[in-house]
């Protein structure tokens, strides 16, 4: 079984160990700080052995008490607090190559309590920097909220002193941990239905993007800002089921590029949970879902199923379409497929793939014709186009005074049409997963694709958060509905029989690897003997199980996305869409020329039967051209 800790995993493990819920705790030695007596720190499965540390043995070695040991660890430095500057003096570190001297930290604590040393810093600024970290870390060690097994409530670890009915925590405890959330939301977190990001933002009033991307670009920072609406929607979906204070809460957005000490004149970036309109009243019954499955001849609820269902009902003014504008609440039958359909429809609504009045949209109309196994990559591609980050243009460094390193040989402006086409083709195809062996990626890494996938990752995380929020918004009305979800309902692991399908009931928006884009670039740049290409492809990418067949799927995805863009241009007439269509036309010429040279393109075996007629015709024409030219 897996449980997501509501706050700090180490504190939750300490509680489980105390209550006998777990027999063994595996992790870093720092778990000893939370009072866990035995921690396994390493396994050697070949030798059938393990290493462990025992708290009593550690205290005996240093001849110290538990509280003093904790204080010594704080002085030594943790992820929450800085190392005491006195420990870096030459007296304690006699040689530059010496390992950190923990004896010094223990000896300092034996001489005087931690609070005394906090008064000995040379400047007030240094004192404040260290003091805040030490105080926060000590609160986390002693009082991190955990799910208590006795009464199934979330409250601080070691929070009740014997003989006192009051919870013993600092008066400003909420400034560290945030406001207490409803038990129903903690339940969804512990069950793994919603990740920590959205509840944490509502509790603390902070949304932090501290994880720096592999490559920091101007486009990445701009996308973070552009995704603000989706984040506010996700927060609003949850907050509308909480107290009024959460619904109007100011949430400060922080990012890794923000200065450590912001200028007083800098305006903080603040968002609030979006006050959502009533929305469409999806009314889903088991009988209706089963009937539509029979009509479409499918056995799974997914984006294509819901888009096709909605389009059919819209065209015939069926019951699904009539119900969504009627007065009332969203309702569904108590079964897995009905719940999945509601979540998919809500997500499509918030992504504007279904109109506010329940009608069809241009984007939803083109997406419904994409093949089922490529729906998620296609949706991500359309979203990236919506935000203007899927094209063949060069990426820009985030800071003018910190350009990209010279040794990566990134192209410079102006970029020639062929290079622009290669960049666009490889970026698009990199959205398609590959079949990989359980081995290291023993091949090149493309700098441009590293830039691009930094954008893909932050977009996919946001789409997943919006999915989680849609599901949580339904379940917070009645947490008993959690029982409708099967185990692994968001499992993104590919099926053995089909690497493009997962076991998930809902969209996972799994963070993809850039492998297909790298293989695509190798294909496009290959100028050797065509008869040797497949062998060189296999040798160049030993981690790829079936690179040639996966390339065919990527080519099919390109043809389908090009169809989508062409169909978008006609009704919308947007200049950006027209430019993208022209760029894809030129890129297709580059691709088809290389396909004819190497003789690799989608064939009848690549098709699955639900592709758009135009895509099927494109594949047939390529095959006919190839066979006619031989």
C-alpha positions in Angstrom: 0.0 0.0 0.0 1.1 3.6 -0.7 0.1 6.6 1.4 1.0 10.2 0.6 2.1 12.1 3.7 0.0 15.2 4.3 3.1 17.2 5.1 6.6 15.8 5.8 7.2 12.1 4.9 9.9 11.7 7.6 7.5 12.7 10.4 4.7 10.4 9.0 7.2 7.5 9.0 8.1 8.3 12.6 4.5 8.1 13.6 4.0 4.8 11.7 7.1 3.3 13.4 5.8 4.4 16.8 2.4 2.8 16.2 3.8 -0.4 14.7 2.3 0.2 11.3 5.6 -0.5 9.6 8.3 -3.0 10.6 11.2 -1.3 9.0 12.0 2.3 7.9 14.3 2.8 4.9 15.8 6.2 4.1 18.5 8.6 5.0 20.1 8.8 8.5 18.4 12.1 9.0 15.2 10.2 9.9 16.8 9.7 13.3 16.0 13.3 14.1 12.3 12.5 14.1 12.7 9.9 16.8 12.9 6.7 14.7 15.1 4.3 16.5 16.2 2.1 13.6 16.8 3.3 10.0 17.9 1.0 7.2 20.2 3.3 5.0 21.3 0.8 2.3 20.4 -2.5 0.8 22.7 -4.9 -1.1 20.4 -7.4 -2.7 23.2 -9.4 -4.3 24.8 -10.1 -0.9 21.4 -10.3 0.9 22.6 -7.7 3.4 21.8 -4.2 4.6 23.2 -1.3 6.6 21.3 0.4 9.4 21.8 3.1 12.0 20.5 2.9 15.5 19.6 6.1 17.4 20.8 4.7 20.8 24.1 3.7 19.3 24.6 7.2 17.8 23.8 8.9 21.1 26.2 6.6 22.9 29.0 7.3 20.3 28.7 11.0 20.8 28.0 10.8 24.5 25.0 13.1 24.2 21.2 13.3 24.7 18.6 13.2 21.9 17.7 16.9 22.1 21.4 17.9 22.1 22.0 15.6 19.1 19.1 17.3 17.2 20.6 20.7 18.0 24.1 19.5 16.8 22.5 18.4 13.5 20.9 21.8 13.1 24.2 23.5 13.6 25.8 21.2 11.1 23.2 22.3 8.5 20.1 20.7 6.9 18.0 21.3 3.8 16.1 23.9 5.9 18.9 25.7 7.7 22.4 26.9 7.1 25.6 25.4 8.6 26.8 27.4 11.6 29.6 29.6 10.3 31.8 28.8 13.3 32.1 25.2 12.0 33.8 26.4 8.9 36.7 28.0 10.8 40.2 26.5 10.5 40.1 25.4 14.1 37.4 22.9 13.3 38.5 22.1 9.7 42.3 21.7 9.9 42.8 20.8 6.2 41.0 21.7 3.1 40.5 18.1 2.1 39.2 17.0 5.5 35.6 15.6 5.8 33.1 17.7 7.7 33.9 17.5 11.4 30.6 16.6 13.2 32.5 16.4 16.5 32.8 20.1 16.4 29.0 20.6 16.3 28.5 18.1 19.2 31.2 19.9 21.2 29.7 23.3 20.6 26.3 22.1 21.8 27.9 20.5 24.9 29.4 23.9 25.8 26.1 25.9 25.6 22.5 25.5 24.4 21.6 26.3 20.8 19.8 29.5 21.7 23.0 30.9 23.2 25.0 30.3 20.0 22.2 32.1 18.1 23.2 35.3 19.9 26.8 35.1 18.9 26.6 36.0 15.2 28.7 39.0 14.2 25.9 40.8 12.3 22.1 41.0 12.7 21.5 40.0 9.1 23.5 36.8 9.5 21.7 36.1 12.8 18.3 36.4 11.2 19.3 34.2 8.3 20.4 31.4 10.6 17.8 31.9 13.3 14.8 31.5 11.0 16.2 28.3 9.5 17.0 26.7 12.9 13.6 27.6 14.3 11.7 26.3 11.3 13.7 23.1 11.2 13.1 22.5 14.9 9.4 23.0 14.5 9.4 20.5 11.6 11.2 17.9 13.5 9.0 18.1 16.6 5.7 19.2 15.3 5.2 18.4 11.6 1.5 17.5 11.1 0.9 13.8 10.4 -2.1 11.5 9.9 -2.6 10.0 13.4 -3.7 6.4 13.3 -5.5 6.4 16.6 -8.2 8.9 15.6 -7.6 9.4 11.8 -7.0 13.1 12.2 -4.2 15.3 10.9 -2.4 17.1 13.7 1.1 17.8 14.8 3.5 15.0 15.7 4.2 15.0 19.5 1.6 17.7 19.8 0.0 16.8 23.1 2.0 17.0 26.3 1.0 14.5 29.0 -1.5 16.0 31.4 -2.4 18.9 29.1 -5.5 18.9 26.9 -4.0 21.6 24.6 -2.0 21.0 21.5 1.5 22.3 22.2 2.8 24.1 19.1 4.2 27.6 18.6 1.6 30.4 18.4 2.7 31.2 14.8 2.6 27.6 13.7 0.4 28.4 10.7 3.0 30.8 9.3 5.3 27.7 8.8 2.7 25.0 7.9 -0.1 27.1 6.6 -3.8 27.0 7.5 -5.3 23.7 8.5 -7.3 22.1 5.7 -10.5 20.2 5.9 -10.1 16.5 6.7 -11.8 15.5 3.4 -8.9 17.2 1.5 -6.3 15.5 3.6 -8.1 12.2 2.9 -7.8 12.8 -0.9 -4.1 13.7 -0.4 -3.3 10.6 1.7 -5.1 8.5 -0.9 -2.9 9.8 -3.7 -5.9 11.4 -5.5 -4.4 14.9 -5.4 -0.8 15.8 -5.1 0.5 18.3 -2.6 0.9 21.4 -4.9 -2.7 22.7 -4.9 -3.5 22.1 -1.2 -0.1 23.5 -0.2 -0.8 26.7 -2.2 -4.2 27.1 -0.5 -2.8 26.4 3.0 0.3 28.6 2.8 -0.7 31.2 0.3 2.4 30.5 -1.8 2.9 28.9 -5.2 6.5 28.2 -5.6 8.3 27.3 -8.9 11.7 26.6 -7.3 12.7 23.7 -9.6 15.0 25.2 -12.2 14.6 23.7 -15.7 17.4 21.9 -17.4 17.8 24.9 -19.7 16.5 28.3 -18.5 14.9 30.2 -21.5 12.9 33.3 -21.9 10.1 31.1 -23.3 10.1 29.0 -20.1 9.6 32.1 -17.9 6.9 33.5 -20.2 5.0 30.2 -20.2 5.1 30.1 -16.3 3.2 33.4 -16.4 0.9 32.3 -19.2 -0.2 29.2 -17.3 -1.5 31.4 -14.5 -5.2 31.1 -15.6 -5.1 27.3 -15.6 -3.5 27.3 -12.1 -6.2 29.7 -10.8 -8.9 27.5 -12.3 -7.4 24.4 -10.6 -7.3 26.3 -7.3 -10.8 27.5 -7.7 -12.2 24.0 -8.4 -11.0 23.0 -4.9 -11.5 26.2 -3.0 -15.2 26.4 -3.8 -15.7 23.4 -1.5 -13.7 25.0 1.3 -14.2 27.9 3.8 -14.7 31.4 2.3 -11.3 32.5 3.5 -9.7 30.0 1.0 -11.8 31.1 -1.8 -10.5 34.7 -1.6 -7.0 33.9 -0.5 -4.1 35.8 -2.0 -1.4 33.4 -3.2 2.1 34.8 -3.8 3.9 33.3 -6.8 7.6 32.7 -6.3 10.1 31.4 -8.9 13.7 30.3 -8.9 14.7 33.5 -10.8 13.4 35.8 -8.1 16.1 37.5 -6.0 16.7 36.1 -2.6 15.9 39.5 -1.1 13.4 41.2 -3.3 13.6 44.9 -3.8 11.0 46.8 -1.8 9.8 48.3 -5.1 9.1 44.9 -6.7 5.4 44.1 -6.9 4.8 40.5 -5.7 3.0 38.3 -8.3 -0.3 37.4 -6.6 -3.1 35.1 -7.8 -6.4 34.1 -6.3 -8.5 30.9 -6.8 -10.7 31.7 -9.8 -14.3 32.3 -8.9 -15.7 29.9 -11.5 -19.1 30.3 -13.0 -21.6 27.5 -12.5 -20.3 25.8 -15.5 -21.9 23.1 -17.7 -24.2 20.7 -15.9 -22.9 17.4 -17.1 -25.5 14.7 -16.3 -23.9 11.3 -17.0 -25.8 8.0 -16.5 -24.4 4.5 -16.7 -27.0 3.6 -19.4 -26.0 6.6 -21.5 -22.2 5.8 -21.3 -22.8 2.1 -22.2 -25.1 3.1 -25.1 -22.4 5.5 -26.5 -19.7 2.8 -26.1 -21.8 0.5 -28.2 -22.4 3.2 -30.8 -18.6 4.0 -31.1 -17.6 0.3 -30.6 -15.1 1.1 -27.9 -14.6 -0.1 -24.3 -12.8 2.8 -22.7 -13.7 6.4 -21.7 -11.1 8.8 -23.0 -10.8 12.2 -24.7 -11.8 10.8 -28.1 -14.8 9.0 -26.7 -16.0 12.2 -24.9 -15.4 14.5 -27.8 -17.1 12.2 -30.3 -20.0 11.7 -27.9 -20.4 15.5 -27.4 -20.2 16.2 -31.1 -22.8 13.6 -31.9 -25.2 14.9 -29.2 -24.6 18.5 -30.3 -25.5 17.7 -33.9 -28.7 15.8 -33.1 -29.5 18.0 -30.1 -29.5 14.8 -27.9 -30.1 14.5 -24.2 -26.4 15.1 -23.2 -26.4 18.4 -25.0 -29.8 19.5 -23.7 -29.0 18.7 -20.1 -25.7 20.7 -19.8 -27.4 24.1 -19.8 -30.3 23.2 -17.5 -30.5 24.3 -13.9 -29.0 22.0 -11.3 -25.7 20.3 -10.4 -23.3 18.0 -12.2 -24.6 14.4 -11.6 -23.4 10.9 -12.6 -24.2 7.3 -11.9 -22.1 5.6 -9.2 -19.8 3.7 -11.5 -16.2 4.0 -12.7 -17.0 4.9 -16.4 -19.5 7.6 -15.5 -17.1 9.2 -13.1 -14.3 9.1 -15.7 -16.6 10.7 -18.3 -17.5 13.6 -15.9 -13.9 14.3 -15.2 -13.0 14.2 -18.9 -15.9 16.5 -19.8 -14.9 19.0 -17.0 -11.3 19.0 -18.2 -12.4 19.6 -21.8 -14.6 22.5 -20.6 -11.8 24.2 -18.7 -9.4 23.7 -21.7 -12.0 25.4 -23.9 -12.4 22.3 -26.1 -16.1 22.5 -25.3 -17.7 26.0 -25.5 -19.2 27.9 -22.5 -22.7 27.4 -23.9 -22.1 23.7 -24.5 -21.4 24.0 -28.2 -18.4 22.7 -30.1 -15.1 24.6 -30.6 -12.7 24.6 -33.4 -9.9 22.9 -31.4 -12.3 20.3 -29.9 -13.6 19.6 -33.4 -10.1 18.8 -34.8 -9.0 16.9 -31.8 -11.9 14.5 -31.9 -10.7 13.1 -35.3 -7.2 12.3 -34.0 -6.5 8.6 -33.5 -7.1 7.4 -30.0 -3.5 6.4 -29.2 -2.2 9.8 -30.1 -4.9 11.9 -28.4 -2.8 13.1 -25.5 0.3 14.1 -27.5 -2.0 15.9 -29.9 -3.8 17.8 -27.1 -0.5 18.8 -25.6 0.7 20.0 -29.0 -2.4 22.1 -29.5 -2.0 23.6 -26.0 1.6 24.5 -26.8 0.4 26.2 -30.0 -2.2 28.1 -28.0 0.6 29.5 -25.8 2.8 30.2 -28.8 5.7 27.8 -27.8 5.4 25.2 -30.5 7.2 26.4 -33.7 10.6 26.2 -35.4 12.0 29.4 -33.9 15.2 29.5 -31.9 15.0 29.7 -28.1 16.3 32.7 -26.3 18.4 32.7 -23.2 16.5 33.9 -20.1 19.1 36.5 -19.3 20.8 38.6 -22.0 24.1 38.7 -20.0 24.1 34.8 -19.7 23.9 33.4 -23.2 23.8 29.7 -24.0 27.2 28.1 -23.7 29.4 28.2 -26.9 30.2 24.5 -26.8 26.5 23.4 -27.4 26.8 24.9 -30.9 23.2 26.3 -30.8 22.2 27.9 -34.1 22.2 31.7 -34.3 19.9 34.1 -36.0 19.0 34.2 -38.8 18.2 30.5 -39.1 17.9 28.9 -42.5 14.6 27.3 -43.6 16.0 23.7 -43.5 17.2 24.1 -39.9 13.9 25.7 -38.9 12.1 22.7 -40.4 14.3 20.2 -38.6 13.7 22.0 -35.3 9.9 22.0 -35.8 9.8 18.3 -36.9 11.9 17.1 -34.0 10.0 19.1 -31.4 6.6 17.8 -32.6 7.8 14.2 -32.8 9.4 14.3 -29.4 5.9 14.4 -27.9 5.4 10.7 -29.0 6.7 8.1 -26.5 9.1 5.4 -27.6 9.6 1.8 -26.6 12.7 1.8 -24.5 14.7 -1.0 -22.9 15.6 -0.9 -19.2 19.0 0.6 -19.9 20.9 3.9 -19.9 20.3 6.3 -22.7 23.6 5.7 -24.4 23.3 8.3 -27.1 23.5 12.1 -27.7 21.3 14.7 -26.0 20.0 17.6 -28.2 20.3 21.0 -26.5 17.2 22.4 -28.4 15.1 19.5 -27.3 16.2 20.0 -23.7 15.0 23.6 -24.0 11.7 22.4 -25.6 11.0 19.7 -23.0 11.4 22.1 -20.2 8.3 23.8 -21.6 6.5 20.5 -22.1 7.1 19.4 -18.5 5.7 22.6 -16.9 2.7 22.5 -19.2 2.0 18.8 -18.5 2.3 19.3 -14.8 -0.3 22.1 -15.0 -2.6 19.9 -17.1 -2.3 17.1 -14.6 -3.0 19.5 -11.7 -6.2 20.7 -13.6 -7.2 17.0 -14.0 -6.6 16.3 -10.3 -8.6 19.5 -9.3 -11.5 18.4 -11.6 -11.6 15.0 -9.9 -11.2 16.4 -6.4 -14.0 18.9 -7.0 -16.3 16.0 -7.6 -15.1 13.9 -4.7 -15.1 16.7 -2.1 -18.9 16.7 -2.4 -19.0 13.1 -1.3 -15.7 11.3 -0.4 -17.4 8.0 -0.4 -17.2 8.2 -4.2 -13.4 7.5 -3.9 -14.4 3.9 -3.8 -15.4 4.1 -7.5 -11.8 4.5 -8.4 -9.8 1.4 -9.1 -6.2 0.9 -7.9 -3.8 2.6 -10.2 -6.4 4.8 -11.7 -3.7 7.3 -12.7 -1.0 4.8 -13.5 1.0 6.1 -16.4 3.0 2.9 -17.0 2.4 1.8 -20.6 0.7 -1.5 -21.4 2.9 -4.4 -22.4 0.9 -5.0 -25.5 0.8 -1.2 -26.5 3.3 1.3 -25.3 1.0 4.2 -26.4 -1.8 3.1 -24.0 -1.7 3.1 -20.2 -3.8 1.5 -17.5 -5.0 4.9 -16.3 -8.7 5.7 -16.1 -8.0 9.4 -16.3 -5.5 11.5 -18.4 -2.1 11.3 -16.8 -0.1 13.9 -18.9 3.0 11.9 -18.1 6.2 13.8 -18.4 7.7 12.5 -21.7 11.3 11.9 -22.7 12.8 13.6 -25.7 14.0 10.3 -27.2 11.8 10.4 -30.3 12.9 13.9 -31.1 16.6 12.9 -30.9 16.0 9.8 -33.2 14.0 12.1 -35.6 17.0 14.5 -35.9 19.3 11.5 -36.6 16.9 10.4 -39.4 16.6 13.9 -40.9 20.4 14.6 -40.9 21.4 11.1 -42.1 23.3 11.3 -45.4 24.9 7.9 -45.6 24.1 4.8 -47.6 20.2 4.3 -47.4 20.7 0.5 -47.2 22.7 0.9 -44.0 20.4 3.3 -42.2 18.3 0.8 -40.2 21.5 -0.9 -38.9 23.1 2.4 -38.0 19.9 3.5 -36.3 19.9 0.4 -34.2 23.6 0.8 -33.3 23.3 4.5 -32.5 20.3 4.0 -30.2 20.8 0.7 -28.3 18.2 1.7 -25.7 15.4 1.9 -28.2 13.6 -1.4 -28.7 12.0 -0.7 -32.1 13.3 2.6 -33.4 12.2 2.1 -37.0 8.6 1.2 -36.1 8.4 4.1 -33.5 9.6 6.5 -36.2 6.7 5.5 -38.4 4.3 6.3 -35.5 6.0 9.7 -35.1 5.6 10.4 -38.8 1.9 9.5 -38.5 1.5 11.9 -35.6 3.1 14.6 -37.7 0.6 14.1 -40.5 -2.3 14.2 -38.1 -1.1 17.4 -36.4 -0.6 19.0 -39.7 -4.2 18.1 -40.5 -5.3 19.8 -37.3 -3.4 23.0 -38.0 -4.8 23.2 -41.6 -8.4 22.7 -40.3 -7.8 25.4 -37.6 -6.6 28.0 -40.1 -9.8 28.0 -42.2 -12.4 29.0 -39.6 -10.1 31.1 -37.3 -8.0 32.8 -39.9 -5.5 33.8 -37.2 -2.1 35.0 -38.5 -0.2 32.8 -36.1 -2.1 29.7 -37.2 -1.5 30.6 -40.9 2.2 31.0 -40.2 2.3 27.6 -38.4 0.5 25.9 -41.3 3.0 27.3 -43.8 5.9 26.3 -41.6 4.5 22.8 -41.4 4.0 22.6 -45.1 7.7 23.5 -45.7 8.8 21.0 -43.0 6.7 18.3 -44.6 8.6 18.8 -47.8 11.9 18.2 -45.9 10.4 15.2 -44.2 9.0 13.6 -47.3 12.2 14.1 -49.3 14.2 12.2 -46.6 11.5 9.5 -46.3 11.7 8.9 -50.0 15.5 8.8 -49.8 15.5 6.2 -46.9 12.3 4.4 -47.7 10.7 4.8 -44.2 7.2 6.1 -43.8 4.0 4.9 -42.1 2.3 1.9 -43.8 -0.9 -0.1 -43.4 0.6 -1.7 -40.2 1.1 1.7 -38.6 -2.6 2.6 -39.0 -5.1 1.5 -36.4 -8.4 2.3 -38.2 -9.5 5.5 -36.4 -7.3 7.9 -38.3 -8.8 10.8 -40.2 -9.4 10.2 -43.9 -6.9 12.8 -44.9 -4.2 11.2 -42.9 -4.9 7.8 -44.4 -4.7 9.3 -47.9 -1.4 10.9 -47.1 0.0 7.6 -46.0 -1.3 5.8 -49.0 0.1 8.5 -51.3 3.6 8.2 -49.8 3.5 4.4 -50.2 2.3 4.8 -53.8 5.0 7.4 -54.6 7.7 5.1 -53.1 6.6 2.0 -55.0 6.1 4.0 -58.2 9.5 5.5 -58.1 11.4 2.3 -57.5 
